[in-house]
Each structure stands twice: as structure tokens, then as C-alpha cells.
Amino acid sequence: MKSPILLASAAVAVTVLSGCIDQQNYATTPVEVQTEKGTVVCQLYTENRVLWDEAIVAPPGMTIREANNICVREGHRRLSNR
């Protein structure tokens, strides 16, 4: 069993660190991805990870979840083509 103090310390560390990272410092120029439903505009972050990649514009008839998935796939595609 893990120590309650260790678990509490880890929770505090995660909370503090998550507030300290400004994603905008890692933002790249937004990219457009053409899909059958229309153009998705993606905000990709860093060229080495896809952790934060997300859609900033989704075409009508597309959910933001679907658009986000397209952006994550685009991030993976660019990462694998490097």
C-alpha cells in the first residue's frame, strides 16, 4: 500500500506543475487539415509531442471531439514524417 503522505505529495506536485506550464509557449502556427466534412484548423504544440494538439475550428456538422482526433492524427503524422 502506498503511503498517504507520498500520494498527497504527488497530488500537490501535479497540481502545482500543471498550473506552471503555459501551452502557448509551445504553440506552432495553426494548420488546416482538409476532411470530407470540411476544413479543420488545428493548433499543434511542439514538433516532438502531440499531447496538447487540438482543433480550434471545426466545420459545421463535425463535433469538437472528432475535430480534436483529426488534429491529434495530424500531429502524429507530422511527427512520424520528421
Secondary structure, 3 states (H helix, E strand, C coil): CCCHHHHHHHHHHHHHHHHHCCHHHHECCCEEEEECCEEEEEECECCCCCCCCEEEECCCCCCHHHHHHHHHHHHHHHHHCC
